[in-house]
Amino acid sequence: MGTAAGFDALVIGAGVSGLTTAVCLAEAGWTVGVVAERPPAQTTSAVAGASWGPYMVSDPRVLGWSERTRAVLEEIAEDPASGVRLTAGLEAAPVVAEPPSWATAVHDFRRCQAQDLPGGYLTGWRYTLPLVDMPRYLEYLVRRLRSAGGDLNFGIHVSSFGEVGGRAGLVVNCSGLGSRTLVPDGGLYPIRGQLVVVENPGIQEFFQDDVEDEEPTYILPHGDNVVLGGSAIVGSEEMRPDPATAEAILARCAAVEPRLKGARVVAHRVGLRPTRAEVRVQYADEAGVPVIHNYGHGGAGLTLSWGCAEEALGLAGSCGTAGQLRSG
Ligand SMILES: Cc1cc2nc3c(=O)[nH]c(=O)nc-3n(C[C@H](O)[C@H](O)[C@H](O)COP(=O)(O)OP(=O)(O)OC[C@H]3O[C@@H](n4cnc5c(N)ncnc54)[C@H](O)[C@@H]3O)c2cc1C
């Protein structure tokens, strides 16, 4: 496999879940290796928009994990090279609705007057959220992991936990949708998402609608570019961008923010959200290999990343301290 043997923990997966968990373990003193089929820039995580907010995920633990992640991202945002920026903006619903509890908990949350909302929206609120330029943020996590001594190897497909079990005291499974075959987990399914990236015509604030249907609308500015969304098609695995979907995204976003009309398209992005009835953060003995699972984050992998990674670290600590597992 081309990896050094003898890690305290071997993390499978180099998306936001794998890298964040690896950083947590390495900064807590564990020797950590990461193996992944796809490098960070080619993962679902690199496709995400990405804004903080527990969307398209159901699990009673989600609120705690999300809150923890927001606190960590707010600290990380102090580093301008991290790709994380605290950004003010508007969230709106097309019906009369109460904002979710996780939104009202944000310190500068305030409700809007109807006349301050774009056409077609009846309820809205403003707050400041971490917006994350995911390709840059994944590079930041890689740098942070390397400086904590982490080892990364890409282009490696793991077919079973037994294949890597001898290389570390503990295996941490952050393989996202790959867990369908690796575990195997029949309860995991994709929700396809498509985004359009355009040149930024001067937008500083985010907009997102508070709907969970197949056509969410969001506008996420990242400096020179703006990420426009989106779509959510359950079960679809089509990785080619659909031109009609892209046109519909551009039209919906331009209806909210007229400056986007005619904006130059820079890229189309498609990804499959790894979705499950509940996020799986859990210890399991997989045919004699101690494994901590951390996958199935749906449309909220960034939002849950630090909360889930710290929970995985806690589970790892209950299995044994760094070094003990390897020698024991
Ligand atoms: C269009 C879109 C918009 C989104 N917007 C947001 C947002 O605004 N906010 C938010 O919080 N979330 C958002 N998400 C969701 C988020 O992207 C996912 O929840 C998150 O990326 C999942 O991360 P992960 O690390 O678990 O999986 P992935 O990023 O898919 O990484 C999985 C890793 O495991 C590796 N792997 C898989 N199988 C194997 C194997 N057998 N052997 C070796 N390696 C393997 C892969 O190669 C990869 O490196 C969005 C998703 C999409 C598609």
The ligand as a Tripos MOL2 file, in Angstrom:
@<TRIPOS>MOLECULE
LIG
   53    58     1     0     0
SMALL
NO_CHARGES

@<TRIPOS>ATOM
      1 C1        -23.6050   20.3790   -3.9080 C.3       1 LIG1
      2 C2        -23.2780   20.1560   -2.4580 C.ar      1 LIG1
      3 C3        -23.3310   21.2140   -1.5750 C.ar      1 LIG1
      4 C4        -23.0460   21.0070   -0.2190 C.ar      1 LIG1
      5 N1        -23.0700   22.0760    0.6140 N.ar      1 LIG1
      6 C5        -22.7720   21.9090    1.9220 C.ar      1 LIG1
      7 C6        -22.7500   23.0200    2.8030 C.ar      1 LIG1
      8 O1        -23.0060   24.1560    2.3990 O.2       1 LIG1
      9 N2        -22.4510   22.7940    4.1170 N.ar      1 LIG1
     10 C7        -22.1550   21.5580    4.5850 C.ar      1 LIG1
     11 O2        -21.9080   21.4010    5.7910 O.2       1 LIG1
     12 N3        -22.1420   20.4770    3.7600 N.ar      1 LIG1
     13 C8        -22.4530   20.6210    2.4470 C.ar      1 LIG1
     14 N4        -22.4750   19.5380    1.6030 N.ar      1 LIG1
     15 C9        -22.2760   18.1870    2.1640 C.3       1 LIG1
     16 C10       -20.8170   17.8370    2.3150 C.3       1 LIG1
     17 O3        -20.1510   18.1020    1.1300 O.3       1 LIG1
     18 C11       -20.6750   16.3420    2.6750 C.3       1 LIG1
     19 O4        -21.4710   16.0010    3.7940 O.3       1 LIG1
     20 C12       -19.2070   16.0670    3.0140 C.3       1 LIG1
     21 O5        -18.3900   16.4420    1.9410 O.3       1 LIG1
     22 C13       -18.9360   14.6190    3.3600 C.3       1 LIG1
     23 O6        -17.5640   14.5680    3.6520 O.3       1 LIG1
     24 P1        -16.7920   13.2040    3.8850 P.3       1 LIG1
     25 O7        -15.4000   13.5570    4.2530 O.co2     1 LIG1
     26 O8        -17.5730   12.3620    4.8360 O.co2     1 LIG1
     27 O9        -16.8540   12.4680    2.4680 O.3       1 LIG1
     28 P2        -16.0870   12.7970    1.1120 P.3       1 LIG1
     29 O10       -15.7980   14.2250    0.9580 O.co2     1 LIG1
     30 O11       -16.8820   12.1260    0.0370 O.co2     1 LIG1
     31 O12       -14.7030   12.0540    1.2710 O.3       1 LIG1
     32 C14       -14.6290   10.6440    1.2790 C.3       1 LIG1
     33 C15       -13.1760   10.2110    1.1880 C.3       1 LIG1
     34 O13       -13.1080    8.7960    1.3680 O.3       1 LIG1
     35 C16       -12.3950    8.2160    0.2840 C.3       1 LIG1
     36 N5        -12.8530    6.8410    0.0860 N.ar      1 LIG1
     37 C17       -14.1220    6.4070   -0.1260 C.ar      1 LIG1
     38 N6        -14.1420    5.0630   -0.2170 N.ar      1 LIG1
     39 C18       -12.8530    4.6350   -0.0660 C.ar      1 LIG1
     40 C19       -12.2190    3.3680   -0.0600 C.ar      1 LIG1
     41 N7        -12.9240    2.2310   -0.2050 N.pl3     1 LIG1
     42 N8        -10.8770    3.2990    0.1000 N.ar      1 LIG1
     43 C20       -10.1430    4.4490    0.2580 C.ar      1 LIG1
     44 N9        -10.7000    5.6820    0.2690 N.ar      1 LIG1
     45 C21       -12.0380    5.7730    0.1120 C.ar      1 LIG1
     46 C22       -12.6820    9.1430   -0.8790 C.3       1 LIG1
     47 O14       -11.7500    8.9330   -1.9360 O.3       1 LIG1
     48 C23       -12.5370   10.4990   -0.1760 C.3       1 LIG1
     49 O15       -11.1740   10.8270   -0.0130 O.3       1 LIG1
     50 C24       -22.7210   19.7110    0.2520 C.ar      1 LIG1
     51 C25       -22.6360   18.6590   -0.6580 C.ar      1 LIG1
     52 C26       -22.9060   18.8640   -1.9880 C.ar      1 LIG1
     53 C27       -22.8000   17.7150   -2.9370 C.3       1 LIG1
@<TRIPOS>BOND
     1     1     2 1
     2     2     3 ar
     3     2    52 ar
     4     3     4 ar
     5     4     5 ar
     6     4    50 ar
     7     5     6 ar
     8     6     7 ar
     9     6    13 1
    10     7     8 2
    11     7     9 ar
    12     9    10 ar
    13    10    11 2
    14    10    12 ar
    15    12    13 ar
    16    13    14 ar
    17    14    15 1
    18    14    50 ar
    19    15    16 1
    20    16    17 1
    21    16    18 1
    22    18    19 1
    23    18    20 1
    24    20    21 1
    25    20    22 1
    26    22    23 1
    27    23    24 1
    28    24    25 2
    29    24    26 1
    30    24    27 1
    31    27    28 1
    32    28    29 2
    33    28    30 1
    34    28    31 1
    35    31    32 1
    36    32    33 1
    37    33    34 1
    38    33    48 1
    39    34    35 1
    40    35    36 1
    41    35    46 1
    42    36    37 ar
    43    36    45 ar
    44    37    38 ar
    45    38    39 ar
    46    39    40 ar
    47    39    45 ar
    48    40    41 1
    49    40    42 ar
    50    42    43 ar
    51    43    44 ar
    52    44    45 ar
    53    46    47 1
    54    46    48 1
    55    48    49 1
    56    50    51 ar
    57    51    52 ar
    58    52    53 1
@<TRIPOS>SUBSTRUCTURE
     1 LIG1         1 GROUP 0 **** ****
